[in-house]
Amino acid sequence: MKNILVFLLLILFHSQSLSSAQAKGNENNNPVASNQPNSLPGELLVQFRPSATEEDEVRVLSKINGEALEHIRTQPMISEGRGNLVLVHYQPDLPQNAALKSLKDDPAVEFAEPNWVYTHQATANDTYYTNGSLWGMYGETTTPSNAYGSQAGKLGQRAVQEIMMFTSAL
């Protein structure tokens, strides 16, 4: 039931972000977001094939002088028979494209990709909410602040955090 709720919230936020992007003409008016890197430098996500052994993983990582920062293994991955997903840190002097090509060409690797940084650009487009007309909707963590509000704005922030935690666990 919780997964369904999280999924529905994800769809809701996604549809709001699409409609706000279309309303803005797909312009990026956030200068901070445009200056951020698309992926974390020196980090890759590597999905190994189910047949890959521990020795294969060590051999593959040694190609890029990489080290495993985290092994990601969820119950759905196990039940589907997938190989290990590993967050890898590699030498920063090696170009990302070269590291990716070296890993993708290895038969033990299913895929390798940068550790992408995901951001959302959804903003409220309800004029009654944004101009303060909805009494009680604001809380201590929203702008403007209201200690006696319903904390509805905080609920929206928590839903986004839960969605991010859920998707990062996949």
C-alpha positions as MATLAB code, in Angstrom:
seq = 'MKNILVFLLLILFHSQSLSSAQAKGNENNNPVASNQPNSLPGELLVQFRPSATEEDEVRVLSKINGEALEHIRTQPMISEGRGNLVLVHYQPDLPQNAALKSLKDDPAVEFAEPNWVYTHQATANDTYYTNGSLWGMYGETTTPSNAYGSQAGKLGQRAVQEIMMFTSAL';
ca = [
       0.000    0.000    0.000;
       2.850    2.365    0.882;
       4.540    1.644   -2.460;
       1.333    2.526   -4.295;
       1.072    5.803   -2.381;
       4.686    6.670   -3.141;
       4.144    5.792   -6.798;
       1.047    8.001   -7.006;
       2.903   10.885   -5.352;
       5.743   10.438   -7.811;
       3.300   10.655  -10.720;
       1.673   13.741   -9.177;
       4.969   15.600   -8.772;
       6.139   14.522  -12.211;
       2.970   15.784  -13.887;
       3.235   19.094  -12.018;
       6.822   19.550  -13.117;
       5.883   18.827  -16.729;
       3.018   21.312  -16.684;
       5.140   24.011  -15.055;
       7.917   23.454  -17.613;
       5.425   23.709  -20.458;
       3.923   26.858  -18.954;
       7.370   28.444  -18.789;
       8.146   27.460  -22.351;
      10.763   24.959  -21.125;
      13.053   27.736  -19.948;
      15.426   27.171  -17.050;
      15.145   30.262  -14.865;
      17.161   28.735  -12.023;
      20.785   29.852  -12.390;
      21.943   27.662   -9.487;
      20.614   24.461  -11.067;
      22.230   25.242  -14.411;
      25.689   25.641  -12.801;
      25.603   22.258  -11.057;
      27.310   19.250  -12.639;
      25.122   16.601  -14.234;
      27.007   13.806  -12.497;
      29.345   13.437   -9.563;
      32.950   13.620  -10.777;
      34.953   10.463  -10.270;
      31.898    8.270   -9.581;
      30.166    5.639  -11.712;
      27.384    3.112  -11.202;
      28.356   -0.306  -12.534;
      25.831   -3.125  -12.956;
      27.563   -6.493  -13.195;
      26.047   -9.470  -14.984;
      24.605  -12.214  -12.769;
      27.396  -14.563  -13.888;
      30.147  -12.140  -12.762;
      32.286  -13.411   -9.899;
      33.977  -11.406   -7.178;
      37.247  -11.812   -9.072;
      35.588  -10.355  -12.181;
      34.488   -7.312  -10.166;
      38.011   -6.755   -8.820;
      39.482   -7.146  -12.321;
      36.984   -4.706  -13.856;
      37.523   -2.064  -11.174;
      41.289   -2.379  -11.510;
      40.983   -1.303  -15.185;
      40.047    2.205  -14.034;
      41.931    2.071  -10.726;
      38.543    2.199   -9.025;
      37.299    1.232   -5.615;
      33.819    0.125   -4.604;
      32.187    2.722   -2.376;
      28.905    0.866   -1.974;
      27.328   -2.416   -3.082;
      23.627   -1.902   -3.773;
      21.639   -5.104   -3.476;
      17.860   -4.897   -3.010;
      15.349   -7.695   -2.606;
      13.828   -7.080   -6.079;
      17.305   -7.285   -7.621;
      17.904  -10.608   -5.892;
      14.512  -12.059   -6.873;
      15.012  -10.996  -10.513;
      18.450  -12.647  -10.567;
      20.389   -9.466  -11.292;
      24.089   -9.061  -10.635;
      25.671   -6.628   -8.187;
      25.189   -2.885   -8.625;
      28.265   -1.058   -7.373;
      28.935    2.625   -6.758;
      32.536    3.092   -7.865;
      35.030    5.883   -7.252;
      37.787    6.075   -9.871;
      40.850    8.228  -10.431;
      39.860   11.814  -11.285;
      42.658   12.151  -13.857;
      40.935    9.528  -16.031;
      38.277   11.103  -18.324;
      34.766    9.862  -17.611;
      34.193    8.735  -21.219;
      37.350    6.626  -21.166;
      36.347    4.989  -17.886;
      32.850    4.245  -19.195;
      34.148    2.771  -22.459;
      36.638    0.583  -20.621;
      33.902   -0.807  -18.374;
      31.201   -1.199  -21.023;
      33.519   -3.267  -23.218;
      34.026   -5.845  -20.460;
      31.848   -8.979  -20.733;
      31.267   -9.056  -16.946;
      29.570   -5.636  -17.033;
      25.902   -5.269  -17.958;
      26.043   -1.476  -17.936;
      28.048    1.419  -16.546;
      26.846    4.995  -16.228;
      27.764    8.209  -14.419;
      26.388    8.787  -10.934;
      23.833   11.338  -12.101;
      22.688   14.200   -9.900;
      18.903   14.457  -10.007;
      17.169   17.707   -9.221;
      13.572   18.754   -9.490;
      12.380   22.070  -10.799;
       8.733   21.872   -9.844;
       7.271   24.992   -8.306;
       3.799   25.681   -7.024;
       1.623   27.253   -9.678;
      -1.443   27.715   -7.469;
      -1.670   31.496   -7.117;
      -3.713   31.215   -3.918;
      -0.923   29.177   -2.294;
       1.926   31.342   -3.554;
       0.340   34.674   -2.588;
      -0.595   33.570    0.944;
      -4.384   33.495    0.486;
      -4.808   29.954    1.801;
      -4.831   30.486    5.538;
      -3.392   27.601    7.516;
      -1.488   25.987    4.666;
       1.841   27.404    5.730;
       3.947   25.977    8.530;
       7.179   26.593   10.368;
       9.308   25.350    7.446;
       7.538   27.209    4.626;
       7.851   30.747    3.343;
       6.086   32.738    4.688;
       6.387   31.007    8.041;
       3.337   30.343   10.224;
       3.703   28.516   13.539;
      -0.050   27.835   13.694;
      -0.511   26.477   10.194;
      -1.502   22.964    9.187;
       2.049   22.068    8.091;
       0.675   21.125    4.633;
       3.794   22.566    2.995;
       5.959   20.377    5.210;
       3.908   17.354    4.150;
       4.767   18.074    0.516;
       8.477   18.319    1.374;
       8.305   15.023    3.274;
       6.591   13.307    0.340;
       9.378   14.452   -1.974;
      12.006   13.149    0.485;
      10.242    9.764    0.706;
      10.059    9.537   -3.072;
      13.772   10.330   -3.327;
      14.598    7.675   -0.702;
      12.391    5.134   -2.479;
      13.921    5.771   -5.896;
      17.482    5.765   -4.548;
      16.858    2.302   -3.070;
      16.044    0.881   -6.507;
];
